[in-house]
Amino acid sequence: VNIDRSTGQLANGGNSREEYFIEGTQPTQQAVHEVGTTIIDNGEAQELF
């Protein structure tokens, strides 16, 4: 099973590794990675989600 390295959940892209599990013990949820964007407005950094 491909596992996300940072969350230990099912991988849905890069940064994954293959792991073996006893049947029924593998993760069942997909990894979710939040992506934020920083903008500069009038000299202040603001993070958007």
N, C-alpha and C positions, 0 to 999 in steps of 0.2 A: 504494500500500500504506500503511495506517495504521501509523505507527511510534511507539512509546513515547518520549517526549522524554528521559526520564532514563536509559533503558537502551539505546536503539537497536534493541531487539527488537520483534517484532510486538506491537501494542497490543491490550489486552483491556479497555479502558475509557476513561475520560477522560484528559486530559493527553497527547493524541496529536497528531501532525502527519502530513500526507500527503507521501509521498516517492515518487519514481519511480526504478526500478531497471532495469538491463539484465536481460533475462530470464535467470534462473538465478543472479543475484547477490543477490536479496532475502533478508532474514533468514528463518529457518525456525523459530525458537524464540519462544514466547510470553513476554512480560515477566512476571516474578513480583515482586510487591512484598510484603515481609514486613511484618506489622502487629504492633506491640508495644503493650502496655498497661502503664501505670505505676500501681501501687497504693501507697497509703500505709498501712503497718502499724506501729503503735507509733512513729510519727514518722519511720520510714525509708522512703524510696522504693525500690520494687523493680520491675524491668521483667520482664514476663511475655511469652512468645512463644507 
